[in-house]
């Protein structure tokens, strides 16, 4: 039982995984080369024939409006370099502080895990298989620390590269918009794909190399090997936390400041170059939505892989040393890269977008095509890499599982992700009635807009939660905790496409900002706005994915933690567990309070600075003098670095304090409580914010009779919509998306420290 072998030999796995990762990296480089064909230097070298060199012989909109080609390109290049410099300097400042934290936390991991067997170097009997000898806890401490640092560095790199690509592509998208919406779409989407594939492939490759290097020392002790690999997930997510919170505070302080003074008080359009906060706002899109989101999804991906590997290492795969089925999680991700590659070609090469109305359907097709192809991919991988029957560790017993059941676990996660994506789209896209109702409520002012928006957010939680519940029930019934871990992996298997669609949004947003600042014609602004509105909805879909996968990942990690800490049941009726539950459910509120207030206080400083410049700089409002952009960038940077520390400390210290003083039972309560309340708040916050944002865009675009009746920009309903959008900004871009990191991070941290908590935890209960 459980010893039948897989069709794919070990050597096949050892070739397939790295090859897929390398293909992913190569594909992202190809996409990058295609984007870099759009040149940003026209008048610098030779003004006479630059038009021919750039292929601008086609009839461009600009020419009929009598604008000079060269000055526009030069302006775009200048604005782009300002945004790029701002984003790079912010990330370097952030990484300096995060680096200090990283080293301190690495030392903490080493000390805590090393002290489990008081730093002895003798081999010990294994936790689950007492006849075998396992490597000492000191080895686990050293290797967990190394994998933590690996995960952290990979995560930072993912965020940084994503930001670099986005700032490289934004002005190029603006220039391509002169040739039509299709060209601009392809430029923005390709740039998103560069980030998606680079991140998915990097995450997979580093994890694969780490497993193989650690194996040289651990040899047959797979239990210890995969336990120390969990540090990789912890490193990835702890960096993501600071990226999401720091970036989120940065972007929203600038955004709220720019909107309140610019649009509401001064009546100037969005992204107007007279607004001092405009560069900071565009920098924010890159550090929050791109760098933060990249690290976040990388963290989810690393953790779901780690959770699956830990459970598998104490199941028949690990006990019988079957390398191919053991690496099943990595094989799913490898096939995911290939599937996303095919899917991306559909968007960029096989179908061309001709009109504005084709943008959103094209992005939706991406999700559907990748999901259908991935279902086939999972079936093939499961068939060739997993034995026809095997056993999975299930809280002290071994559960008998067949390979088709495992396939269903992954598939249910994959399709649940798609459902969550589409429900999110329904509630946040201005093509459907929920957002149109919110826009309509602006007739009677901002208060009704806020009421309608909140109601929409709460209502939008219902279907995603049922989807997650079904995924959990099916996958747990078939393959216990391992089933949930691979369901999470299923949801994340199309991460390259998901990230490409996600990164496309901020790139289009920036492109619109650059068009406005460079003084390009209103038609170009209409094109970039259309790209941006579609990008807003897809960004909401991406957040839905991130939150749904976080729920499954967190539960899988919770299962791995419970297995690792040797608890067989978690009983809600015991006071130890119940106090944990109720405190855990409170944590997302405490965390959201911190992040919301940080955005509020940073925005206050920004508003004061923007007002000061409008009042004191002569000729600013008339457009004769340039505002002082640098001061606003500095305000955002300083505020976000200072404000990201308390929420970060809350998440990182809670599991350590609870586990050490109250023990593993209370900690399991805290994890369950934070998961249950965190998911609900995260979904409702990001959908409420997304709906308010798109209600405002719906009124601004004036595409339908209903939208035109709500006014042009500057009408009372529009002002009410801007207020709603400004309230929604911190909800959808700071607290909502950071909450999914809170629930995952506490779980993965508990898993890494589980041996310490199991031996030394619960000090308070030992005293009394």
Secondary structure, DSSP 8 states (H G I E B T S, - for coil): ------SS-HHHHHHHHHHHHHHHHHHHHHHHHHHTTS-S-STTT-TTTHHHHTTTTS--HHHHTT--HHHHHHHHHHHHHHHHHHHHHHHHHHHHHHHHHHHHHHHHHHHHHHGGGTT--S-EE-SS-TTSEE--HHHHHHHHHHHHHHHHHHHHHHHHHHHHHHHHHHHHHHHHGGG-HHHHHHHHHHHHHHHHHHHHHHHHHHHHHHHHHHHHHHTT-HHHHHHHHHHHHHHHHHHHHHHHHHHHHHHHHHHHHHIIIIIIIS---TT-TT-TTHHHHHHHIIIIIIIIHHHHHHHHHHHHHHHHHHHHHTSHHHHTT-HHHHTHHHHHHHHHHHHHHHHHHIIIIIS---STTHHHHHHHHHHHHHHHHHHHHHHHHHHHHS-SEEEEEETTEEEEEEHHHHHHHHHHHHHHHHHHHHHHHHHH-TTSHHHHHHHHGGGG-HHHHHHHHHHHHHHTHHHHHHHHHHHHHHHHHHHHHHHHHHHHHHHHTTHHHHHHHHHHHHHHHHHHHHHHHTT--HHHHHHHHHHHHHHHHHHHHHHHHHHHHHHHHHHHHHHHHHHHTT-S---TTSHHHHHHHHHHHHHHHHHHHHHHHHHHHHHHHHHHHHHHHHHHSTTTTTTSS---HHHHHHHHHHHHHHHHHHHHHHHHHHHHHHHHHHHHHHHHHHHHHHHHHHHHHHHHHHHHHHHHHHHHHHHHHT-SHHHHHT-STTSHHHHHHHHHHHHHHHIIIIIHHHHHHHHHHHHHHHHHHHHHHHHH--HHHHH-
